[in-house]
Structures are given as C-alpha cells and as structure tokens.
C-alpha cells in the first residue's frame, strides 16, 4: 500500500481488530467492504474530515466519496497502481473536497475488506492549479517576464524574452543581465531598486535599450518590483516590452502634427500634396508615397508629389489605371497585396504592398511598404490620418480660392457700379448746366467744367475744325499744357481721338 502506516495496519490485524488498530493512525482511515459499506473509521476522520463515527459507520462509501465506486477501487488495486486514487470527496459540513486515497485490499474468510488512508489534498491541488494557470499565463503573454537576483543574475525568463532577444532560455538562465543591458542601465535599475526597497512605491518603470544576440539594439520599457530573499537581499521580478512600434508611431504622429501646421499655410493643392508627401517620407515603415491630383482638362490623375519613387517615371493615370483610378472613382480605400512590383497605370513600383486612399474629388494618395513586408496596423492608421489631413487641406484651399475669386468679382462689380454712378452724376450735372447755357461758347465751357470737376476726367476741351487744325473753343482741368503738346492737325494719322473724330 502507498501509505506505509496504513499498509502495516492492514497487514498485521485480523478482521476483528480493524477498529482498534486504525485509531492509532494519525491520518484518516476508512474501512469498507466489497459492497461499498463503511465498516470502520478512526478518530482522525473526525479530527480532519469532521465526521463522527456514527455519521459514516454502516453508510455507503458514496457518503464520503460521492463519485467513487467499489469497482473503481478494485480495478485500482488490481493494477497495483503506484499513485494514490484521486477522487471527489465531501466533508461533514457538505463542502466539496478532493481526496487522495491510498487503498489496500485485504481478503477475508467471508468478504474482502478495503483499507483506505484518506488525504485531503483540496488546498494543495488548488495551489497546484493556480501555479499551473500562472505558468500558462506567463508563457502565453507577448511581454517578456524575468526574475533577477540581487547581483542581476537571471534566475528565470519566459519564452517571450527568448523571442525578443534571440537567446535560448538556457543561455539566459544563470547568465548576468549584462548580456542584454548596458552597465548604465544596470546602474539605473540598481538605484531604482534601492529606492523601491526603502520607499513606499511597489513598482517602477525604466525606458532603455537592450541588445539582441545578433548585436542589434532595440528600445524597451520594463516595469519591475523587488522581492526579498531569505538572506535579506532583494531580487527583481519584472515585465519587459519592445516599444519599437510605439516609438515609430509617436514619431509618425509628430511628423503628421508638423505637416498639419504647414498645411494651414498652403495656398494651392500642389503645395498641400508636396507637404503630405514630405510627411509620408518621415513615417517609418513606408518605402514610397505619391499624391495624384485630378486634372479636369485631361480627365486623368496626375502625379504631383512623390517620395521614394521615380516621380519622372510615374505617368498620368486615366480610367484604365487600375487600383489608382478605381480608388478615385469609387471613393473607397484599396489595399493592393498583389506583390512587387505595383502597377501604377503604365509605371511599376517595387513594393511589398500598396495602399490607395481617396482624397475626395481632388485625387488619390498612394503609400507603399518595402518588398517582403506588409502594412503594420500603426502605419495604416497614420496614413489614414495623413490622407484625411490632405483632403481637408485641399478642401480648405478650394474654399479659400473660391472666396478670393468671389471677392475679386465683388470688387470689380463695385468698381463698375461706382463708375456708373459717377458717370450718371456727370450726366445729371451736364443736363443742369446745359439748361442755363444760352450760347455755344457757354455750352462748351459748361461741358468742360463739369467733366473736369468729376473724378472720371482730369482735363476736358471742346474745339472746332479751322482749316487744317482743330482750334480749341473751351477747356478745363489740371493739364492746360495738353493742348500745346497734342497734335491737332487734321491730316495727322496719330492724333488724339478727339482730333481724329
């Protein structure tokens, strides 16, 4: 029998001595027959499981172990299994429990007897389950988890640390953390750990870089806490996360923010396109970007700004221009995963994938990633923001251009109205002056005075043909020398309109 104490008990006593003998066993012992009826139990059953003798004596085995059958016990004994029989049990107060039974079958003259030493392993199994769940969690999360001693020797790491660094777990376990971190980083971690030990904080975060097995460095964020050893020293347990994508995303957001400020000052759609292409060039993960604007006269998309692509090699794209034109025509974003090279309406671009984003009625924004790669979720989000900013910038440029044209039209209209009003004012003044004029000379003088007084004319004169020249009859205004300087000959071909008339 697996429990040596129970084995000695069952082997040394006859049928009548069971009850007295098992009382000396410190662990709970239950004796039942081949029918599953409990025949005897010791005092430890009361102490450990809460049952009085009268609660179980003569009762079926199912009272103590609801799911256990005598047949299962017999099979276990026949197999001579080295491990205990684990079953669902029940304590006296009705609480479910888990028992390990060390069972030995003893043959008697009338019937078989089974002597079972009962171990309540409920708490131990619960702790084991919790430990197994914790281990599964540690091994399935993407972040690296590590445990260090007070000298920064690596006690344990999960598989994620191995994937992050390129080292096997066996290479890392037992090695010093200096295999991954610089001396400066370890000094900073030591100072922070000392502060955690002496302070009130439970955990701290450090942003630094680690070195992979191939020598490349990558940025990480590690959050850790300290825990005590038995000798009074403290180790570290922490989580480490690769923040390369986060840094690239933040860099991209910064580039987009800067471009947004520049877009506010752009006065043409071409200037907006240039700003957007420049911003796309700052986004980590993109290999090329281009902005196509719709040319109404040519009914085609014309590349006006490119980065990472041969701008001179890109030609206008018409209705047969594949994904570019379809994006413009439908207003729907298209992700091209056809592989390298991408077809751009007669031109080709080496890229792993291309994204075509509509810019409303203005055109299309193209972004591409290097050969062999696909769009990261963060990169796709950034180009969506950039395309939205581009469309908004071009909408603003169009609105402002329409406003400028409207303002110009209004100014021209107002100028025409002012000139018309001034002309009407002159005409009304002439009418009034002519009413009072009684001679030809008075009429000529009145006409010249009225015209010269208006803002439309600076000098006016009236004359008559006298042989070969035009002789002035009356004049008024700020240029009296005009009549002396002007050619008044009737035969001159380049004379003023008044003479030619």
C-alpha positions as CSV (number, residue, x, y, z in Angstrom):
1,X,0.0,0.0,0.0
2,X,1.2,3.5,-0.8
3,X,0.8,4.7,2.8
4,X,3.3,2.6,4.8
5,X,1.4,3.2,8.0
6,X,-1.8,2.0,6.6
7,X,0.0,-0.9,5.0
8,X,1.4,-2.1,8.3
9,X,-2.0,-1.7,9.9
10,X,-3.9,-3.7,7.3
11,X,-1.3,-6.4,7.1
12,X,-0.9,-7.0,10.8
13,X,-4.5,-7.2,12.1
14,X,-7.3,-9.7,11.7
15,X,-10.9,-8.7,10.8
16,X,-12.0,-8.1,14.4
17,X,-9.1,-5.9,15.2
18,X,-9.5,-3.3,12.5
19,X,-11.4,-0.7,14.5
20,X,-8.9,-0.7,17.4
21,X,-5.8,-0.8,15.3
22,X,-6.7,2.1,12.9
23,X,-7.3,4.5,15.7
24,X,-3.6,4.8,16.2
25,X,-3.0,6.0,12.7
26,X,-2.7,9.8,12.6
27,X,-4.3,10.1,9.1
28,X,-8.0,9.5,8.4
29,X,-8.6,5.8,7.7
30,X,-11.8,4.2,6.4
31,X,-12.5,0.5,6.1
32,X,-15.3,-0.6,3.7
33,X,-16.4,-4.0,2.3
34,X,-17.0,-5.2,-1.2
35,X,-20.5,-3.9,-1.2
36,X,-19.2,-0.4,-0.5
37,X,-20.4,-0.2,3.1
38,X,-18.2,1.6,5.6
39,X,-17.3,-0.8,8.4
40,X,-14.8,1.1,10.4
41,X,-13.1,4.5,10.7
42,X,-10.6,6.1,13.0
43,X,-10.6,9.2,15.2
44,X,-8.7,11.2,12.6
45,X,-11.7,11.1,10.4
46,X,-13.5,13.2,13.0
47,X,-10.5,15.5,13.5
48,X,-9.6,16.0,9.8
49,X,-12.9,15.5,7.9
50,X,-15.5,16.4,10.6
51,X,-17.5,13.2,10.6
52,X,-18.5,11.4,13.8
53,X,-18.2,7.6,13.8
54,X,-22.0,7.3,13.8
55,X,-22.2,9.6,10.7
56,X,-20.3,7.1,8.5
57,X,-20.4,3.6,10.1
58,X,-22.7,1.4,8.1
59,X,-23.2,4.1,5.5
60,X,-22.4,3.6,1.8
61,X,-19.0,4.8,0.6
62,X,-20.7,7.4,-1.5
63,X,-21.5,9.4,1.6
64,X,-17.7,10.2,1.9
65,X,-16.8,9.9,-1.8
66,X,-19.9,10.6,-3.9
67,X,-18.4,9.6,-7.3
68,X,-16.4,6.6,-6.2
69,X,-17.5,3.0,-6.8
70,X,-16.1,-0.2,-5.3
71,X,-15.4,-1.4,-8.8
72,X,-13.1,1.5,-9.4
73,X,-11.3,0.8,-6.2
74,X,-11.0,-2.9,-7.1
75,X,-9.5,-2.0,-10.5
76,X,-7.1,0.3,-8.9
77,X,-5.9,-2.4,-6.5
78,X,-5.7,-5.0,-9.3
79,X,-3.5,-2.7,-11.3
80,X,-1.2,-2.2,-8.3
81,X,-1.0,1.5,-9.3
82,X,1.8,3.3,-7.6
83,X,-0.1,6.6,-7.4
84,X,-3.0,7.2,-5.0
85,X,-6.6,7.2,-6.2
86,X,-7.7,10.8,-6.6
87,X,-11.5,11.2,-6.1
88,X,-14.0,13.9,-5.4
89,X,-14.9,13.9,-1.7
90,X,-17.3,15.6,0.7
91,X,-16.6,16.9,4.2
92,X,-19.0,16.6,7.1
93,X,-20.3,20.2,6.6
94,X,-21.2,19.4,2.9
95,X,-18.1,21.1,1.5
96,X,-16.7,19.5,-1.7
97,X,-13.2,18.4,-1.4
98,X,-10.6,16.4,-3.2
99,X,-9.1,13.2,-1.6
100,X,-6.1,11.1,-2.4
101,X,-6.8,7.5,-1.3
102,X,-4.0,5.1,-0.5
103,X,-6.0,1.8,-0.7
104,X,-5.1,-1.8,0.1
105,X,-7.5,-4.7,-0.4
106,X,-7.5,-7.4,2.3
107,X,-9.2,-10.7,1.6
108,X,-11.2,-12.2,4.4
109,X,-13.0,-15.5,5.0
110,X,-16.4,-14.0,4.3
111,X,-15.7,-10.9,2.2
112,X,-13.0,-8.6,1.1
113,X,-12.1,-5.5,3.1
114,X,-10.6,-2.3,1.7
115,X,-8.5,-0.1,3.9
116,X,-8.2,3.4,2.6
117,X,-6.0,6.2,4.1
118,X,-7.7,9.5,3.2
119,X,-5.6,12.6,2.5
120,X,-7.5,15.8,1.9
121,X,-5.5,17.4,-0.9
122,X,-8.0,20.2,-1.8
123,X,-5.8,23.1,-0.8
124,X,-2.7,21.5,-2.3
125,X,-4.4,20.8,-5.6
126,X,-5.9,24.3,-5.7
127,X,-2.4,25.7,-5.2
128,X,-1.1,23.5,-7.9
129,X,-3.9,24.5,-10.3
130,X,-3.2,28.2,-9.6
131,X,0.5,27.6,-10.2
132,X,-0.2,25.9,-13.5
133,X,-2.5,28.6,-14.6
134,X,0.1,31.2,-13.7
135,X,2.7,29.4,-15.7
136,X,0.4,29.2,-18.7
137,X,-0.3,32.9,-18.4
138,X,3.4,33.7,-18.2
139,X,4.2,31.6,-21.2
140,X,1.3,32.9,-23.4
141,X,1.6,36.7,-22.9
142,X,3.6,38.6,-25.5
143,X,5.6,40.6,-23.0
144,X,8.8,39.2,-21.6
145,X,8.9,38.3,-17.9
146,X,12.1,37.9,-15.9
147,X,13.4,37.3,-12.4
148,X,16.8,38.5,-11.3
149,X,18.7,38.1,-8.1
150,X,20.4,40.9,-6.2
151,X,23.5,40.7,-8.5
152,X,21.4,40.9,-11.6
153,X,21.9,37.3,-12.4
154,X,19.0,35.9,-14.4
155,X,17.0,33.3,-12.4
156,X,14.2,32.7,-14.8
157,X,12.6,34.1,-18.0
158,X,9.6,33.2,-20.1
159,X,9.6,32.3,-23.8
160,X,8.8,35.9,-24.8
161,X,12.2,37.1,-23.5
162,X,13.9,34.5,-25.7
163,X,11.9,35.7,-28.7
164,X,12.7,39.3,-28.0
165,X,16.4,38.8,-27.6
166,X,17.2,35.9,-29.8
167,X,18.9,33.9,-27.0
168,X,17.7,30.5,-25.9
169,X,16.2,30.4,-22.4
170,X,19.0,28.0,-21.4
171,X,21.5,30.7,-22.5
172,X,19.8,33.3,-20.4
173,X,19.1,31.4,-17.3
174,X,22.1,31.7,-14.9
175,X,23.7,34.4,-17.0
176,X,24.2,38.0,-15.9
177,X,21.7,40.6,-17.2
178,X,24.8,42.5,-18.6
179,X,24.4,40.1,-21.6
180,X,21.4,42.2,-22.5
181,X,21.7,45.5,-20.8
182,X,24.4,48.1,-20.7
183,X,26.3,49.0,-17.5
184,X,24.5,52.3,-17.4
185,X,21.1,50.6,-17.5
186,X,22.0,48.2,-14.7
187,X,23.2,51.1,-12.5
188,X,20.0,52.9,-13.1
189,X,18.0,49.7,-12.3
190,X,20.1,49.2,-9.1
191,X,19.3,52.7,-7.9
192,X,15.6,52.4,-8.7
193,X,15.5,49.0,-6.9
194,X,17.2,50.5,-3.8
195,X,14.5,53.3,-3.8
196,X,11.8,50.7,-4.0
197,X,13.2,48.8,-1.0
198,X,13.4,51.9,1.1
199,X,10.3,53.7,-0.3
200,X,6.6,53.3,-0.5
201,X,6.3,52.5,-4.2
202,X,5.5,49.0,-5.2
203,X,6.9,49.2,-8.8
204,X,8.9,51.4,-11.1
205,X,9.3,51.8,-14.9
206,X,12.5,52.3,-16.9
207,X,12.8,53.1,-20.6
208,X,16.1,51.9,-22.1
209,X,17.6,49.7,-24.8
210,X,18.6,46.0,-24.8
211,X,20.9,44.2,-27.1
212,X,19.9,41.1,-29.1
213,X,22.0,38.1,-29.7
214,X,22.9,39.4,-33.2
215,X,24.1,42.7,-31.7
216,X,21.2,44.9,-32.7
217,X,19.7,47.2,-30.1
218,X,16.0,47.8,-29.6
219,X,14.1,50.1,-27.3
220,X,12.2,48.6,-24.4
221,X,10.0,49.6,-21.4
222,X,10.5,47.5,-18.3
223,X,8.3,47.7,-15.2
224,X,9.5,45.8,-12.2
225,X,9.3,45.4,-8.5
226,X,11.5,44.0,-5.8
227,X,11.0,40.9,-3.6
228,X,13.0,39.7,-0.6
229,X,15.2,36.6,-0.4
230,X,15.7,34.6,2.9
231,X,19.1,36.1,3.4
232,X,17.8,39.7,3.5
233,X,18.8,40.6,-0.1
234,X,16.3,41.6,-2.7
235,X,15.8,40.5,-6.3
236,X,13.7,41.8,-9.1
237,X,10.7,40.5,-11.0
238,X,9.6,42.4,-14.0
239,X,8.0,42.7,-17.4
240,X,9.9,43.9,-20.4
241,X,8.2,45.1,-23.6
242,X,9.5,46.0,-27.0
243,X,8.4,49.6,-27.7
244,X,9.8,50.0,-31.2
245,X,6.4,50.2,-32.7
246,X,5.3,52.8,-30.1
247,X,8.3,55.0,-30.8
248,X,7.7,54.7,-34.6
249,X,4.1,55.6,-34.1
250,X,4.9,58.6,-31.9
251,X,7.5,59.7,-34.4
252,X,4.8,59.4,-37.2
253,X,2.3,61.4,-35.1
254,X,4.9,64.1,-34.6
255,X,5.6,64.3,-38.3
256,X,1.9,64.5,-39.1
257,X,1.4,67.2,-36.5
258,X,4.2,69.3,-38.1
259,X,2.7,68.7,-41.5
260,X,-0.7,69.8,-40.2
261,X,0.8,73.2,-39.2
262,X,2.3,73.5,-42.7
263,X,-0.9,72.6,-44.4
264,X,-2.6,75.6,-42.8
265,X,-0.3,77.9,-44.8
266,X,-0.5,76.0,-48.1
267,X,-2.2,78.1,-50.8
268,X,-2.5,75.6,-53.6
269,X,-3.4,71.9,-53.9
270,X,0.1,71.2,-55.3
271,X,1.6,72.7,-52.1
272,X,-0.7,70.5,-50.0
273,X,0.4,67.5,-52.0
274,X,4.1,68.3,-51.5
275,X,3.6,68.7,-47.7
276,X,1.8,65.4,-47.5
277,X,4.5,63.6,-49.5
278,X,7.2,65.0,-47.3
279,X,5.3,64.0,-44.1
280,X,4.9,60.4,-45.5
281,X,8.6,60.3,-46.1
282,X,9.1,60.7,-42.3
283,X,6.8,57.8,-41.5
284,X,8.9,54.8,-40.5
285,X,7.8,51.7,-42.4
286,X,6.9,53.4,-45.8
287,X,9.2,52.9,-48.8
288,X,7.3,55.2,-51.2
289,X,4.5,57.7,-51.3
290,X,2.8,59.7,-54.1
291,X,0.0,62.2,-54.4
292,X,-2.1,62.2,-57.6
293,X,-4.3,65.1,-58.4
294,X,-7.2,65.0,-60.8
295,X,-6.7,67.0,-64.0
296,X,-10.1,68.0,-65.3
297,X,-8.9,69.0,-68.7
298,X,-7.0,65.8,-69.3
299,X,-9.6,63.7,-67.3
300,X,-6.7,61.9,-65.6
301,X,-4.9,61.6,-62.3
302,X,-1.5,63.4,-62.5
303,X,1.4,62.7,-60.1
304,X,2.4,66.0,-58.5
305,X,4.4,64.9,-55.4
306,X,6.4,61.7,-54.8
307,X,8.8,60.4,-52.2
308,X,10.8,57.2,-52.6
309,X,9.6,56.7,-56.1
310,X,10.8,57.8,-59.5
311,X,8.5,60.8,-60.0
312,X,9.5,61.3,-63.6
313,X,8.7,57.6,-64.3
314,X,5.2,58.0,-63.0
315,X,2.7,59.0,-65.7
316,X,-0.8,60.3,-65.6
317,X,-3.4,57.6,-64.9
318,X,-6.7,57.5,-66.8
319,X,-9.9,55.5,-66.5
320,X,-7.9,52.3,-67.3
321,X,-5.5,53.0,-64.5
322,X,-6.3,50.0,-62.3
323,X,-6.5,50.5,-58.5
324,X,-5.5,54.1,-58.6
325,X,-8.4,55.1,-60.8
326,X,-10.8,52.8,-59.1
327,X,-10.0,54.4,-55.8
328,X,-10.7,57.8,-57.2
329,X,-13.8,56.8,-59.0
330,X,-15.4,54.8,-56.1
331,X,-14.0,56.9,-53.2
332,X,-13.1,53.6,-51.5
333,X,-9.7,52.7,-50.0
334,X,-8.0,49.8,-51.7
335,X,-5.2,47.7,-50.2
336,X,-3.1,46.1,-53.0
337,X,-1.4,42.9,-51.9
338,X,-0.5,41.7,-55.4
339,X,3.2,41.9,-54.6
340,X,6.1,43.6,-56.2
341,X,6.1,45.5,-58.5
342,X,2.9,47.5,-58.1
343,X,1.3,48.6,-61.3
344,X,0.7,52.4,-61.5
345,X,-1.0,53.0,-64.8
346,X,1.8,52.1,-67.1
347,X,4.6,52.5,-64.5
348,X,5.9,50.0,-61.9
349,X,6.9,50.4,-58.3
350,X,8.9,47.9,-56.3
351,X,6.9,47.4,-53.1
352,X,5.5,44.7,-50.8
353,X,2.1,46.2,-50.7
354,X,0.4,49.5,-51.6
355,X,-2.5,51.4,-50.1
356,X,-4.6,53.7,-52.2
357,X,-6.5,56.3,-50.3
358,X,-9.1,58.6,-51.9
359,X,-8.7,62.4,-51.4
360,X,-12.3,63.2,-52.2
361,X,-12.7,64.9,-55.6
362,X,-9.0,66.0,-55.5
363,X,-7.2,62.8,-56.3
364,X,-5.5,59.8,-54.6
365,X,-2.8,59.3,-52.0
366,X,-0.5,56.2,-52.6
367,X,1.6,54.7,-49.8
368,X,3.8,51.6,-50.2
369,X,5.9,49.4,-47.9
370,X,9.2,47.6,-48.8
371,X,9.3,44.4,-50.7
372,X,8.5,41.4,-48.5
373,X,6.6,43.5,-45.9
374,X,3.0,44.3,-45.2
375,X,1.4,47.3,-43.6
376,X,1.6,47.4,-39.8
377,X,-1.6,48.4,-38.0
378,X,0.0,51.6,-36.6
379,X,1.4,52.6,-40.1
380,X,-2.0,52.0,-41.7
381,X,-3.6,54.3,-39.0
382,X,-1.0,57.0,-39.6
383,X,-1.5,57.1,-43.4
384,X,-5.3,57.3,-42.8
385,X,-4.7,60.4,-40.7
386,X,-2.4,61.8,-43.3
387,X,-4.8,61.2,-46.1
388,X,-7.6,62.8,-44.1
389,X,-5.5,65.9,-43.4
390,X,-4.6,66.1,-47.1
391,X,-8.2,66.0,-48.2
392,X,-9.1,68.6,-45.5
393,X,-6.2,70.8,-46.6
394,X,-7.3,70.7,-50.3
395,X,-10.9,71.4,-49.4
396,X,-9.7,74.5,-47.5
397,X,-7.5,75.6,-50.4
398,X,-10.5,75.3,-52.8
399,X,-12.8,77.2,-50.4
400,X,-10.3,80.0,-50.0
401,X,-9.7,80.1,-53.7
402,X,-13.4,80.4,-54.3
403,X,-13.6,83.1,-51.7
404,X,-10.8,85.0,-53.3
405,X,-12.5,84.8,-56.7
406,X,-15.7,85.9,-55.2
407,X,-14.0,88.8,-53.5
408,X,-12.4,89.8,-56.8
409,X,-15.7,89.6,-58.6
410,X,-17.4,91.7,-55.9
411,X,-14.6,94.3,-56.1
412,X,-14.9,94.5,-59.9
413,X,-18.7,94.8,-59.6
414,X,-18.4,97.5,-57.0
415,X,-15.9,99.4,-59.3
416,X,-18.3,99.2,-62.2
417,X,-21.1,100.4,-60.0
418,X,-19.0,103.3,-58.8
419,X,-18.0,104.3,-62.3
420,X,-21.6,104.1,-63.4
421,X,-22.7,106.2,-60.5
422,X,-20.0,108.8,-61.3
423,X,-21.0,108.8,-65.0
424,X,-24.6,109.3,-64.1
425,X,-23.6,112.1,-61.8
426,X,-21.7,113.8,-64.6
427,X,-24.6,113.4,-66.9
428,X,-27.0,114.9,-64.4
429,X,-24.6,117.8,-63.9
430,X,-24.3,118.4,-67.6
431,X,-28.0,118.4,-68.0
432,X,-28.4,121.1,-65.3
433,X,-25.5,123.2,-66.8
434,X,-26.9,123.0,-70.3
435,X,-30.3,124.2,-69.3
436,X,-28.9,127.5,-68.2
437,X,-26.4,128.0,-71.2
438,X,-27.7,130.3,-73.9
439,X,-24.7,130.4,-76.3
440,X,-22.5,127.9,-78.0
441,X,-19.5,129.2,-76.0
442,X,-21.4,128.8,-72.7
443,X,-22.4,125.3,-73.6
444,X,-18.7,124.4,-74.4
445,X,-17.5,126.0,-71.3
446,X,-20.1,124.3,-69.1
447,X,-19.4,120.9,-70.6
448,X,-15.6,121.2,-70.0
449,X,-16.1,122.5,-66.4
450,X,-18.4,119.7,-65.5
451,X,-16.2,116.9,-67.0
452,X,-13.1,118.3,-65.4
453,X,-14.8,118.5,-62.0
454,X,-15.7,114.8,-62.0
455,X,-13.3,112.1,-60.8
456,X,-13.6,110.4,-64.2
457,X,-11.6,113.1,-66.1
458,X,-8.6,115.3,-65.3
459,X,-8.9,117.5,-68.4
460,X,-11.6,118.3,-71.0
461,X,-11.7,120.5,-74.0
462,X,-14.0,121.4,-76.9
463,X,-12.8,122.6,-80.3
464,X,-13.8,123.1,-83.9
465,X,-12.1,122.4,-87.2
466,X,-10.3,125.5,-88.5
467,X,-8.8,124.9,-91.9
468,X,-6.1,122.3,-91.3
469,X,-6.2,122.2,-87.5
470,X,-8.7,121.8,-84.6
471,X,-9.0,125.0,-82.8
472,X,-9.9,124.8,-79.0
473,X,-13.0,126.7,-78.0
474,X,-13.1,125.9,-74.3
475,X,-11.1,123.8,-71.8
476,X,-10.8,123.0,-68.1
477,X,-8.8,120.7,-65.9
478,X,-5.3,120.1,-64.4
479,X,-3.4,119.8,-67.7
480,X,-3.5,123.2,-69.5
481,X,-0.3,122.4,-71.4
482,X,-2.1,119.4,-73.0
483,X,-3.4,121.5,-75.9
484,X,0.1,122.8,-76.7
485,X,1.6,119.3,-76.7
486,X,-1.1,117.4,-78.6
487,X,-1.0,117.0,-82.3
488,X,-4.2,118.8,-83.6
489,X,-3.5,118.7,-87.3
490,X,-6.5,117.3,-89.3
491,X,-4.0,115.4,-91.5
492,X,-2.1,113.7,-88.7
493,X,-2.7,109.9,-88.5
494,X,-1.6,109.6,-84.9
495,X,-3.5,112.4,-83.4
496,X,-5.7,112.0,-80.3
497,X,-9.2,110.6,-80.7
498,X,-10.8,114.0,-80.3
499,X,-8.9,115.3,-83.4
500,X,-9.5,112.1,-85.5
501,X,-13.2,112.3,-84.7
